[in-house]
Amino acid sequence: MYRFVKLLLLLTPLLFVSCLDIVEEFDLNDNKGGKVTYTFNLSQSKIKINTLLKLDSIKGFKIPKLHEVEQKLAEVVKELNTKKGITSATYSVNHSDFIYTLSISFTSIENLDNAVQSLSYWELSSWKPTNKFYELKNNVFQKNIELIDLTQQQEIEINKNKETLKQGNYTFVLRSKNLLEIKAPSELNLSGNKKAVMLRKSSYDIINNGTLTQITVVLKP
């Protein structure tokens, strides 16, 4: 059994042979609304990716063209902007360095979660969420990381490319107007002013130890 974060490594075969940095960054306002930004950075592997993009497929998987990737991102942003409680959704693309950014401004964590959960993307995906991605109740913020199953071939590919995966990182950042208290996991780092937390782990570590199931932070009144 594997965690939801690993799904990000399986969206395209390019990610198996590329160094991927993922940053998930929250900024919360006084009213618990705010903004989340997702950044997918493949710049460390741009020479390799430029070579692969000249191919039609790799290991039986179609390699998407850059305009196809941006089109899908634009479709997600357009749909998010129609969702209740989403005040703005935007994206940016740096094709030369292969950096993709999605930003979503929201009025509440509940509205953010409902918007992401209801995206039509999941109707086309072989994996569908069964639990909330994000929750904020009684001043406790929680990011849930759901279990998923990988095929034997996917496990083989992960182990075969472990050195590449070790070079990539997943980084979670939460900033708030409130003072924060760490609940889980213990690897979370608290800033000096106690208004921000950060977690950084290598992609390979997340995949192989399978212990990252929740990120829980208390927002003090």
LOMIKE-214877 format. One record per residue (C-alpha): residue number from 0; residue in one letter; chain; x negated, y negated, z. Coordinates in nm, 4 decimals, decimal comma. Each point is the difference from the previous one (the first is absolute). Layout:
# LOMIKE-214877
 resi resn chain       c1       c2       c3
  NUM    A     A        X        Y        Z
...
This chain:
# LOMIKE-214877
 resi resn chain       c1       c2       c3
    0    M     A   0,0000   0,0000   0,0000
    1    Y     A  -0,1277  -0,3451  -0,0907
    2    R     A   0,0929  -0,3587   0,0747
    3    F     A   0,1761  -0,2574  -0,2116
    4    V     A  -0,3170  -0,2039  -0,0463
    5    K     A  -0,1353   0,2837  -0,2131
    6    L     A   0,2764  -0,0520  -0,2508
    7    L     A  -0,1787  -0,3193  -0,1031
    8    L     A  -0,2973   0,2136  -0,1038
    9    L     A   0,2156   0,2185  -0,2245
   10    L     A   0,1884  -0,2554  -0,2063
   11    T     A  -0,2389   0,0397  -0,2913
   12    P     A  -0,2898   0,2348  -0,0794
   13    L     A  -0,2217  -0,3066  -0,0283
   14    L     A   0,0047  -0,0237   0,3781
   15    F     A  -0,1607   0,3421   0,0380
   16    V     A  -0,3131  -0,1184  -0,1740
   17    S     A  -0,0002  -0,3616   0,1180
   18    C     A  -0,0879  -0,1828   0,3184
   19    L     A   0,3270  -0,1494   0,1262
   20    D     A   0,0358  -0,2610   0,2745
   21    I     A   0,3543  -0,0506   0,1309
   22    V     A   0,0904  -0,2940   0,2247
   23    E     A   0,3436  -0,0334   0,1656
   24    E     A   0,0225  -0,3427   0,1637
   25    F     A   0,2884  -0,1334   0,2139
   26    D     A   0,0518  -0,3583   0,1155
   27    L     A   0,2958  -0,0401   0,2386
   28    N     A   0,1733  -0,3285   0,0815
   29    D     A   0,1581  -0,1070   0,3287
   30    N     A   0,3371   0,1340  -0,1180
   31    K     A  -0,1594   0,3392  -0,0909
   32    G     A   0,0359  -0,0666  -0,3699
   33    G     A  -0,3159  -0,0406  -0,2027
   34    K     A  -0,2039   0,1315  -0,2878
   35    V     A  -0,1691   0,3273  -0,0899
   36    T     A  -0,2695   0,0286  -0,2666
   37    Y     A  -0,1187   0,3248  -0,1543
   38    T     A  -0,3313  -0,0054  -0,1854
   39    F     A  -0,1312   0,2917  -0,2070
   40    N     A  -0,3621  -0,0618  -0,0914
   41    L     A  -0,1829   0,2251  -0,2468
   42    S     A  -0,2752  -0,2489  -0,0835
   43    Q     A  -0,2801   0,2249   0,1271
   44    S     A   0,0853   0,2495  -0,2756
   45    K     A   0,0750  -0,2357  -0,2877
   46    I     A  -0,2721   0,1415  -0,2286
   47    K     A   0,1347   0,3513   0,0457
   48    I     A   0,3608  -0,1137  -0,0434
   49    N     A  -0,0816  -0,1906  -0,3193
   50    T     A  -0,1383   0,3251  -0,1390
   51    L     A   0,3010   0,2050   0,1080
   52    L     A   0,2452  -0,2506  -0,1468
   53    K     A  -0,1301   0,0924  -0,3437
   54    L     A   0,1456   0,3488   0,0517
   55    D     A   0,3640   0,1003  -0,0405
   56    S     A  -0,0013   0,2422   0,2925
   57    I     A  -0,2160   0,1637   0,2638
   58    K     A   0,0560   0,3436   0,1513
   59    G     A   0,3374   0,0173  -0,1661
   60    F     A   0,1223  -0,3356   0,1351
   61    K     A   0,0762  -0,2952  -0,2265
   62    I     A  -0,2187  -0,3009   0,0694
   63    P     A   0,2184  -0,3128   0,0130
   64    K     A  -0,0962  -0,3044  -0,2009
   65    L     A  -0,0626  -0,3220   0,1902
   66    H     A   0,3099  -0,1659  -0,1414
   67    E     A   0,2090   0,2975   0,1168
   68    V     A  -0,1291  -0,0352   0,3560
   69    E     A   0,0791  -0,3723   0,0028
   70    Q     A   0,3438   0,0628  -0,1504
   71    K     A   0,0897   0,2409   0,2810
   72    L     A  -0,1236  -0,2482   0,2582
   73    A     A   0,2060  -0,2769  -0,1589
   74    E     A   0,3100   0,2227   0,0082
   75    V     A  -0,0473   0,0668   0,3727
   76    V     A  -0,0414  -0,3728   0,0714
   77    K     A   0,3097  -0,0884  -0,2018
   78    E     A   0,2073   0,2542   0,1925
   79    L     A  -0,1388  -0,1069   0,3393
   80    N     A   0,1068  -0,3579  -0,0692
   81    T     A   0,3620   0,1177  -0,0197
   82    K     A  -0,0071   0,1672   0,3436
   83    K     A   0,1628  -0,1410   0,3119
   84    G     A  -0,2448  -0,1762   0,2310
   85    I     A  -0,2816  -0,0189  -0,2568
   86    T     A  -0,0748  -0,3679  -0,0549
   87    S     A  -0,2826   0,0535  -0,2487
   88    A     A  -0,1871   0,2839  -0,1683
   89    T     A  -0,2974  -0,0660  -0,2262
   90    Y     A  -0,2909   0,1888  -0,1504
   91    S     A  -0,3396  -0,0768  -0,1449
   92    V     A  -0,2332   0,2043  -0,2176
   93    N     A  -0,3718  -0,0316  -0,0584
   94    H     A  -0,0471   0,2320  -0,2984
   95    S     A  -0,3751  -0,0560  -0,0277
   96    D     A  -0,0628   0,1169   0,3572
   97    F     A   0,3079   0,2262   0,0323
   98    I     A   0,1497  -0,1741   0,3034
   99    Y     A   0,3793   0,0137   0,0419
  100    T     A   0,1854  -0,2011   0,2646
  101    L     A   0,3657   0,0081   0,1045
  102    S     A   0,1336  -0,2574   0,2499
  103    I     A   0,3450   0,0087   0,1614
  104    S     A   0,1481  -0,2707   0,2241
  105    F     A   0,2866   0,1197   0,2204
  106    T     A   0,2394  -0,1277   0,2650
  107    S     A  -0,0323   0,3069   0,2228
  108    I     A  -0,1869   0,3306   0,0177
  109    E     A   0,3356   0,1785  -0,0358
  110    N     A   0,0720  -0,1814  -0,3260
  111    L     A  -0,3498   0,0790  -0,1283
  112    D     A   0,0422   0,3687   0,0757
  113    N     A   0,3470   0,0137  -0,1565
  114    A     A  -0,1289  -0,1722  -0,3134
  115    V     A  -0,2907   0,2389  -0,0457
  116    Q     A   0,2095   0,3068   0,0847
  117    S     A   0,2661  -0,0912  -0,2579
  118    L     A  -0,2334  -0,0557  -0,2956
  119    S     A   0,1048   0,1933  -0,3096
  120    Y     A  -0,3622   0,1188  -0,0240
  121    W     A   0,0805   0,2800   0,2439
  122    E     A   0,2629   0,1405  -0,2381
  123    L     A  -0,2803   0,0778  -0,2455
  124    S     A  -0,2498   0,1223   0,2571
  125    S     A  -0,0447   0,3644   0,0985
  126    W     A  -0,0506  -0,1214   0,3589
  127    K     A   0,2716  -0,1945   0,1790
  128    P     A  -0,0189  -0,1695   0,3427
  129    T     A   0,2120   0,1519   0,2744
  130    N     A  -0,0995  -0,2321   0,2858
  131    K     A  -0,0415  -0,3738   0,0406
  132    F     A  -0,3295  -0,1454  -0,1172
  133    Y     A   0,0160  -0,2898   0,2473
  134    E     A   0,1916  -0,0745   0,3200
  135    L     A   0,0097  -0,2864   0,2477
  136    K     A   0,2098   0,0646   0,3109
  137    N     A  -0,0283  -0,1549   0,3453
  138    N     A  -0,3161  -0,1805  -0,1115
  139    V     A  -0,1691   0,3255  -0,1048
  140    F     A  -0,1260   0,0118  -0,3587
  141    Q     A  -0,0398   0,3462  -0,1463
  142    K     A  -0,1306   0,1201  -0,3354
  143    N     A   0,0959   0,3618  -0,0624
  144    I     A  -0,2170   0,2186  -0,2216
  145    E     A   0,2033   0,2906  -0,1307
  146    L     A  -0,1203   0,3535  -0,0601
  147    I     A  -0,0203   0,1208  -0,3580
  148    D     A  -0,1112   0,3247  -0,1593
  149    L     A  -0,2807   0,0211  -0,2522
  150    T     A  -0,0415   0,2702  -0,2580
  151    Q     A  -0,2991   0,2282   0,0141
  152    Q     A  -0,1413  -0,1713  -0,3096
  153    Q     A   0,0303  -0,3416   0,1643
  154    E     A  -0,1876   0,1269   0,3055
  155    I     A  -0,2726   0,1378  -0,2265
  156    E     A  -0,0326  -0,3353  -0,1764
  157    I     A  -0,0230  -0,1871   0,3311
  158    N     A  -0,2772   0,2242   0,1308
  159    K     A  -0,1831  -0,0081  -0,3330
  160    N     A  -0,0051  -0,3805   0,0077
  161    K     A  -0,0551  -0,0494   0,3727
  162    E     A  -0,3168  -0,2077  -0,0438
  163    T     A   0,1912  -0,2482  -0,2154
  164    L     A   0,2903  -0,0077   0,2461
  165    K     A  -0,2403  -0,0652   0,2873
  166    Q     A  -0,0993  -0,3252  -0,1691
  167    G     A   0,3595  -0,1272  -0,0054
  168    N     A   0,1839  -0,1398   0,3020
  169    Y     A   0,3506  -0,0516   0,1283
  170    T     A   0,0311  -0,3203   0,2051
  171    F     A   0,3058  -0,1039   0,2020
  172    V     A   0,0258  -0,3534   0,1395
  173    L     A   0,2784  -0,1517   0,2122
  174    R     A  -0,0069  -0,3657   0,1011
  175    S     A   0,2645  -0,1590   0,2222
  176    K     A   0,0893  -0,3206   0,1787
  177    N     A   0,0458   0,2180   0,3099
  178    L     A  -0,2679   0,1577   0,2137
  179    L     A  -0,0405   0,3661  -0,0959
  180    E     A  -0,0602   0,3211   0,1903
  181    I     A  -0,1256   0,3187  -0,1652
  182    K     A   0,1970   0,3208   0,0550
  183    A     A  -0,1251   0,2341  -0,2737
  184    P     A  -0,2312   0,1077  -0,1461
  185    S     A  -0,2990  -0,0608   0,2239
  186    E     A  -0,2088  -0,0991  -0,3061
  187    L     A   0,1935  -0,3274  -0,0325
  188    N     A  -0,2162  -0,3038   0,0703
  189    L     A   0,1433  -0,3040   0,1801
  190    S     A  -0,1276  -0,3468  -0,0916
  191    G     A  -0,1514  -0,2343   0,2565
  192    N     A   0,3119  -0,2176   0,0171
  193    K     A   0,2173   0,3151   0,0280
  194    K     A   0,2206  -0,1089  -0,2894
  195    A     A  -0,1285   0,2397  -0,2653
  196    V     A  -0,0801   0,3697  -0,0290
  197    M     A  -0,1916   0,1889  -0,2654
  198    L     A  -0,0564   0,3633  -0,0891
  199    R     A  -0,2487   0,1174  -0,2626
  200    K     A  -0,0636   0,3600  -0,0942
  201    S     A  -0,1522   0,1652  -0,3025
  202    S     A   0,2437   0,1595  -0,2417
  203    Y     A  -0,1632   0,3370   0,0501
  204    D     A   0,0236  -0,0198   0,3809
  205    I     A   0,3717  -0,0742  -0,0204
  206    I     A   0,0546   0,2893  -0,2375
  207    N     A  -0,1931   0,2564   0,1980
  208    N     A   0,0730  -0,0592   0,3667
  209    G     A   0,3748  -0,0605  -0,0511
  210    T     A   0,0381  -0,1770   0,3360
  211    L     A   0,1243  -0,3398  -0,1203
  212    T     A   0,3782   0,0332   0,0301
  213    Q     A   0,0962  -0,3362   0,1507
  214    I     A  -0,1359  -0,3459   0,0624
  215    T     A   0,1682  -0,1542   0,3052
  216    V     A  -0,0544  -0,3514   0,1346
  217    V     A   0,1861  -0,1914   0,2734
  218    L     A   0,0822  -0,3655  -0,0644
  219    K     A   0,0019  -0,1685   0,3385
  220    P     A   0,2733  -0,2634   0,0629
